[in-house]
């Protein structure tokens, strides 16, 4: 995921590989009976990312088509 530079000022988001790993963790979490987001969020948190509600959208299209699960997850 590459956010526009003015949106994620001073923050870096997860790489494509990290997002794919988080997606896999989310689907495994569903299989374990917990739902998608506990696995997805937990994976990104384990990598040192935090979801920041106080910054602008970090989606490549700024949320035009809806927000991606990795939106606002930054280090």
Z-matrix of the N, CA and C atoms (Angstrom, degrees):
N
C 1 1.438
C 2 1.517 1 108.36
N 3 1.293 2 117.10 1 126.94
C 4 1.449 3 121.13 2 177.08
C 5 1.513 4 107.95 3 -120.45
N 6 1.315 5 116.46 4 111.82
C 7 1.455 6 121.41 5 179.55
C 8 1.522 7 109.67 6 -86.09
N 9 1.323 8 116.74 7 151.72
C 10 1.463 9 118.46 8 174.36
C 11 1.526 10 109.62 9 -57.52
N 12 1.337 11 118.68 10 142.11
C 13 1.460 12 120.55 11 -173.21
C 14 1.521 13 114.09 12 -59.37
N 15 1.339 14 118.78 13 -33.08
C 16 1.455 15 120.00 14 -178.43
C 17 1.518 16 112.62 15 -75.64
N 18 1.322 17 118.29 16 -16.98
C 19 1.463 18 121.48 17 -178.91
C 20 1.523 19 110.84 18 -82.46
N 21 1.307 20 117.52 19 -47.44
C 22 1.463 21 121.92 20 -175.02
C 23 1.519 22 111.07 21 -100.70
N 24 1.303 23 116.62 22 38.07
C 25 1.458 24 122.82 23 -176.72
C 26 1.518 25 112.28 24 -47.07
N 27 1.314 26 116.49 25 115.99
C 28 1.451 27 120.98 26 177.15
C 29 1.513 28 114.63 27 76.27
N 30 1.310 29 118.29 28 7.46
C 31 1.462 30 122.24 29 -178.67
C 32 1.520 31 109.25 30 -125.91
N 33 1.315 32 116.25 31 150.66
C 34 1.457 33 119.28 32 174.39
C 35 1.518 34 108.74 33 -121.27
N 36 1.308 35 115.14 34 137.13
C 37 1.452 36 121.05 35 178.77
C 38 1.513 37 111.15 36 -93.47
N 39 1.324 38 116.59 37 172.26
C 40 1.464 39 120.33 38 179.90
C 41 1.527 40 111.90 39 -66.09
N 42 1.329 41 115.00 40 148.48
C 43 1.463 42 120.45 41 176.87
C 44 1.534 43 108.89 42 -73.44
N 45 1.315 44 115.51 43 168.79
C 46 1.462 45 119.96 44 178.24
C 47 1.526 46 111.27 45 -58.68
N 48 1.332 47 116.86 46 -40.40
C 49 1.472 48 120.89 47 -180.00
C 50 1.526 49 110.75 48 -65.16
N 51 1.331 50 116.99 49 -39.80
C 52 1.462 51 120.30 50 178.64
C 53 1.520 52 111.83 51 -66.97
N 54 1.321 53 116.49 52 -37.41
C 55 1.475 54 120.25 53 177.51
C 56 1.525 55 109.82 54 -65.97
N 57 1.331 56 117.39 55 -42.95
C 58 1.468 57 120.14 56 178.48
C 59 1.525 58 111.33 57 -61.92
N 60 1.323 59 116.87 58 -40.78
C 61 1.466 60 120.49 59 177.44
C 62 1.534 61 110.26 60 -64.63
N 63 1.327 62 117.21 61 -39.65
C 64 1.464 63 120.76 62 178.33
C 65 1.529 64 110.74 63 -66.16
N 66 1.323 65 117.31 64 -38.26
C 67 1.464 66 120.42 65 176.77
C 68 1.529 67 110.70 66 -62.33
N 69 1.337 68 116.20 67 -43.92
C 70 1.462 69 119.55 68 177.86
C 71 1.525 70 110.78 69 -61.52
N 72 1.335 71 116.52 70 -40.47
C 73 1.466 72 120.47 71 178.44
C 74 1.522 73 110.44 72 -64.66
N 75 1.318 74 116.91 73 -36.52
C 76 1.462 75 120.77 74 177.28
C 77 1.519 76 111.77 75 -64.24
N 78 1.322 77 116.95 76 -43.15
C 79 1.471 78 120.02 77 179.24
C 80 1.525 79 111.76 78 -69.33
N 81 1.332 80 117.07 79 -35.84
C 82 1.476 81 119.30 80 174.59
C 83 1.522 82 110.48 81 -63.54
N 84 1.321 83 116.06 82 -36.62
C 85 1.456 84 121.34 83 179.08
C 86 1.530 85 110.83 84 -63.66
N 87 1.324 86 116.52 85 -37.10
C 88 1.471 87 120.53 86 175.77
C 89 1.523 88 109.27 87 -62.45
N 90 1.336 89 116.15 88 -46.38
C 91 1.462 90 120.79 89 179.37
C 92 1.522 91 111.44 90 -59.49
N 93 1.337 92 116.67 91 -31.42
C 94 1.463 93 121.25 92 179.51
C 95 1.530 94 112.64 93 -83.38
N 96 1.333 95 116.72 94 -3.66
C 97 1.453 96 120.90 95 175.90
C 98 1.518 97 116.13 96 91.62
N 99 1.339 98 117.56 97 15.17
C 100 1.467 99 119.62 98 -176.89
C 101 1.517 100 114.73 99 -105.50
N 102 1.304 101 119.83 100 -12.60
C 103 1.456 102 121.97 101 -174.47
C 104 1.516 103 110.72 102 97.13
N 105 1.320 104 115.75 103 167.16
C 106 1.457 105 122.03 104 -174.35
C 107 1.518 106 113.20 105 -71.49
N 108 1.317 107 116.95 106 -51.17
C 109 1.465 108 119.76 107 -170.21
C 110 1.525 109 115.50 108 -67.09
N 111 1.319 110 121.24 109 -33.25
C 112 1.467 111 117.28 110 174.97
C 113 1.537 112 112.55 111 -57.70
N 114 1.317 113 117.64 112 -39.59
C 115 1.464 114 120.86 113 178.02
C 116 1.514 115 112.66 114 -72.94
N 117 1.320 116 116.33 115 -45.36
C 118 1.467 117 121.46 116 -179.35
C 119 1.524 118 110.32 117 -62.55
N 120 1.328 119 116.55 118 -52.94
C 121 1.462 120 121.20 119 -178.75
C 122 1.527 121 111.37 120 -63.16
N 123 1.318 122 116.32 121 -42.34
C 124 1.460 123 120.39 122 179.96
C 125 1.515 124 112.28 123 -60.94
N 126 1.327 125 116.44 124 -38.58
C 127 1.473 126 120.16 125 179.73
C 128 1.521 127 110.50 126 -64.74
N 129 1.343 128 116.48 127 -48.10
C 130 1.463 129 118.87 128 -179.58
C 131 1.526 130 111.30 129 -65.01
N 132 1.320 131 117.13 130 -37.83
C 133 1.470 132 119.67 131 176.98
C 134 1.525 133 111.15 132 -62.97
N 135 1.335 134 116.61 133 -37.22
C 136 1.462 135 119.53 134 179.76
C 137 1.531 136 112.11 135 -66.54
N 138 1.328 137 116.32 136 -20.90
C 139 1.464 138 121.26 137 178.16
C 140 1.532 139 111.95 138 -91.20
N 141 1.326 140 116.65 139 0.36
C 142 1.460 141 119.88 140 178.02
C 143 1.514 142 115.40 141 96.30
N 144 1.323 143 118.01 142 7.88
C 145 1.463 144 121.22 143 178.51
C 146 1.524 145 109.60 144 -88.94
N 147 1.327 146 115.50 145 153.67
C 148 1.456 147 122.26 146 175.68
C 149 1.518 148 108.37 147 -132.89
N 150 1.329 149 115.94 148 141.89
C 151 1.465 150 119.41 149 176.70
C 152 1.514 151 107.91 150 -83.40
N 153 1.328 152 115.86 151 122.48
C 154 1.456 153 121.43 152 -176.19
C 155 1.514 154 109.73 153 -110.85
N 156 1.304 155 117.05 154 112.39
C 157 1.455 156 121.36 155 177.26
C 158 1.519 157 112.99 156 -80.94
N 159 1.325 158 116.94 157 -9.50
C 160 1.457 159 120.69 158 -175.94
C 161 1.532 160 113.58 159 -95.37
N 162 1.333 161 117.90 160 6.74
C 163 1.465 162 120.66 161 176.68
C 164 1.521 163 108.73 162 -116.61
N 165 1.331 164 114.77 163 163.75
C 166 1.461 165 120.22 164 179.15
C 167 1.520 166 111.12 165 -67.59
N 168 1.301 167 115.40 166 163.25
C 169 1.467 168 123.32 167 177.27
C 170 1.525 169 110.18 168 -53.04
N 171 1.328 170 116.47 169 137.31
C 172 1.463 171 120.83 170 178.15
C 173 1.524 172 112.32 171 -107.06
N 174 1.327 173 117.66 172 10.85
C 175 1.468 174 120.45 173 177.35
C 176 1.527 175 109.53 174 -67.76
N 177 1.327 176 117.60 175 146.00
C 178 1.468 177 120.36 176 -178.80
C 179 1.523 178 113.45 177 -56.27
N 180 1.339 179 117.83 178 -32.22
C 181 1.465 180 120.45 179 -179.90
C 182 1.534 181 111.72 180 -104.21
N 183 1.337 182 115.60 181 17.55
C 184 1.476 183 123.58 182 179.02
C 185 1.529 184 112.54 183 57.97
N 186 1.317 185 116.60 184 30.97
C 187 1.457 186 121.52 185 175.43
C 188 1.518 187 114.64 186 81.93
N 189 1.322 188 118.05 187 11.99
C 190 1.461 189 121.31 188 -178.34
C 191 1.529 190 111.99 189 -55.86
N 192 1.324 191 117.41 190 -40.49
C 193 1.467 192 121.81 191 -178.90
C 194 1.522 193 111.50 192 -102.48
N 195 1.309 194 117.43 193 15.00
C 196 1.456 195 121.81 194 -176.21
C 197 1.518 196 109.24 195 107.66
N 198 1.303 197 115.79 196 160.66
C 199 1.460 198 120.16 197 -176.43
C 200 1.526 199 110.97 198 -88.86
N 201 1.322 200 114.88 199 142.55
C 202 1.449 201 122.30 200 176.54
C 203 1.527 202 108.92 201 -81.70
N 204 1.332 203 117.87 202 156.81
C 205 1.473 204 119.04 203 179.43
C 206 1.528 205 112.68 204 -57.88
N 207 1.333 206 118.04 205 -29.13
C 208 1.464 207 120.60 206 -178.09
C 209 1.532 208 113.60 207 -87.51
N 210 1.332 209 117.51 208 6.43
C 211 1.456 210 121.28 209 179.12
C 212 1.531 211 110.90 210 -60.57
N 213 1.315 212 115.37 211 131.99
C 214 1.477 213 125.43 212 178.15
C 215 1.524 214 114.53 213 69.09
N 216 1.336 215 118.28 214 13.51
C 217 1.467 216 121.25 215 173.24
C 218 1.512 217 106.96 216 -90.27
N 219 1.322 218 117.62 217 114.37
C 220 1.462 219 122.05 218 -175.80
C 221 1.516 220 110.80 219 -139.62
N 222 1.319 221 114.98 220 164.81
C 223 1.478 222 122.84 221 173.27
C 224 1.497 223 107.54 222 -110.47
